[in-house]
């Protein structure tokens, strides 16, 4: 089981290094707000 977890993290690290991963947060940490509400623009 331990080797499977290690291989999983190695695969994720390789994919990240190759640019094959995406940010699933949709850039929510930097989008501007208007009175605390985030618009669609």
Phi, psi and omega in degrees: 000318181298322180291328179293319179294317178299315179296324177299311181293326176295318179296319178295319179296319178294315179298321179294318179296329179273357179078025182266003181256161180229152177278112183280356181280354178058038175060027184293343184278352181231358181292140181289157177235157174240110184055037178084359179252133181268123181275181181261011181259000000 
